[in-house]
Amino acid sequence: MTIETTTTSSASIAATWAALTDVSDWPRWTKSMTSVERLDEGDLRVGSRARVKQPGMPSMIWQVDDLRENEGFSWVATSIGVRVTGHHWLSRNPDGTTGIRLAVEQRGPLAGLVGALTGARTRRFIGMEAAGLKAASEAYESKAG
């Protein structure tokens, strides 16, 4: 099962990338995150890990498995019977705005059951995250500009 959403930010791709990769700051701009604790230091990179707590859900450890500077990243968390991949990708639009695409993909023998139990919440959370990233990137750009 994959749940996806897209939005557009008036911020530059650099400002959106800065907001996106400061994962510890996510709870400030989206209520879908209670806490995000980096488990390593430095810039976000392949292999970086974070403990993420979301309302009504157990904490999960996410590990970055793909990262392309100013384009996006994906990270993976596993629990019994389910492998969850979170995708966060940016694109430069011809008018200078930034396209944001967020997706959550659930695979594994229990993915159908987990999706049935959490699908509505996941859709709500991913919408909150897209709106929050849009607002955070635009605020970052206005501070930098």
C-alpha positions in Angstrom: 0.0 0.0 0.0 1.3 3.5 -0.9 -0.2 6.8 0.3 1.1 9.9 -1.4 0.5 13.6 -1.4 1.9 16.6 -3.3 2.0 20.3 -2.7 3.9 23.4 -4.0 6.0 25.8 -1.9 6.8 29.3 -3.0 10.2 28.8 -1.4 13.3 27.9 -3.3 14.5 24.3 -3.4 17.4 25.2 -1.1 15.1 26.6 1.6 12.8 23.6 1.3 15.7 21.2 1.4 17.0 23.0 4.6 13.6 22.6 6.3 13.2 19.0 5.1 16.6 17.7 6.3 16.4 19.3 9.7 14.3 16.3 10.8 14.7 17.1 14.6 12.7 20.3 13.9 9.7 18.6 12.3 7.6 18.5 15.5 7.7 22.3 15.5 5.9 22.5 12.2 3.7 19.4 12.1 1.4 18.0 14.8 1.8 14.6 13.2 5.2 14.3 15.0 5.5 14.2 18.8 9.3 14.0 18.7 12.1 13.3 16.3 15.4 12.4 17.9 18.5 12.1 15.7 20.6 9.1 16.7 23.7 10.4 15.0 25.3 13.8 14.4 26.0 15.9 11.3 24.2 16.4 8.1 21.5 13.9 7.2 23.1 11.2 5.0 22.6 7.6 3.9 22.7 5.6 7.1 21.5 8.4 9.4 19.0 7.2 11.9 16.2 8.9 13.9 13.7 7.8 16.5 10.3 9.1 15.5 7.3 9.3 17.8 3.9 10.1 16.3 0.6 10.6 18.2 -1.1 7.3 18.9 1.7 5.2 17.4 4.8 3.4 18.9 8.2 5.0 18.4 10.0 3.7 15.4 13.7 3.9 14.3 14.0 5.3 10.7 17.2 4.9 8.7 18.0 6.9 5.6 18.5 4.5 2.6 18.6 7.0 -0.3 19.5 10.7 -0.3 20.2 13.1 -3.1 21.2 16.6 -2.2 18.5 19.2 -2.9 16.3 16.4 -4.4 15.1 14.4 -1.4 15.5 11.3 0.6 13.8 8.1 1.7 14.1 6.3 4.9 12.9 2.9 6.2 11.5 1.6 9.5 10.5 -2.0 10.2 8.2 -3.6 12.7 6.9 -7.2 12.8 5.6 -8.1 9.4 5.9 -4.6 7.9 8.6 -2.6 6.2 7.6 1.1 5.9 9.4 3.5 3.6 8.9 7.3 3.8 9.7 9.2 0.7 10.4 12.9 0.7 11.2 14.3 -2.8 11.5 17.9 -4.1 11.4 19.2 -7.7 12.2 22.6 -9.1 9.2 24.0 -11.0 9.8 26.3 -14.0 8.4 29.3 -12.1 11.0 28.9 -9.3 8.6 27.3 -6.8 9.3 23.9 -5.3 7.2 20.8 -5.8 7.0 18.6 -2.7 6.0 14.9 -3.0 5.6 12.8 0.2 4.7 9.2 0.2 4.5 6.3 2.7 4.8 2.8 1.4 4.0 -0.3 3.5 5.2 -3.7 2.3 5.3 -7.2 4.0 3.0 -9.9 5.1 1.2 -7.7 7.6 1.1 -4.6 5.4 -2.6 -5.1 4.5 -3.7 -5.4 8.1 -1.5 -2.4 9.2 -2.8 -0.4 6.3 -6.4 -1.1 7.2 -5.8 -0.1 10.8 -3.7 3.0 10.2 -4.5 4.1 6.7 -6.8 7.0 7.6 -4.4 8.3 10.2 -1.5 7.9 7.7 -3.4 10.0 5.1 -4.1 12.7 7.7 -0.5 12.8 8.9 1.0 12.9 5.5 -1.2 15.8 4.6 -0.2 17.6 7.8 3.5 17.0 7.0 3.2 18.4 3.4 1.4 21.5 4.7 3.9 21.9 7.5 6.9 21.5 5.2 5.5 24.1 2.8 5.0 26.6 5.6 8.4 25.9 7.2 10.2 26.3 3.9 8.5 29.5 3.2 9.2 30.9 6.7 12.9 29.8 6.3 13.1 31.6 2.9 11.6 34.8 4.3 14.1 34.8 7.2 17.1 34.1 4.9 15.9 36.6 2.3 
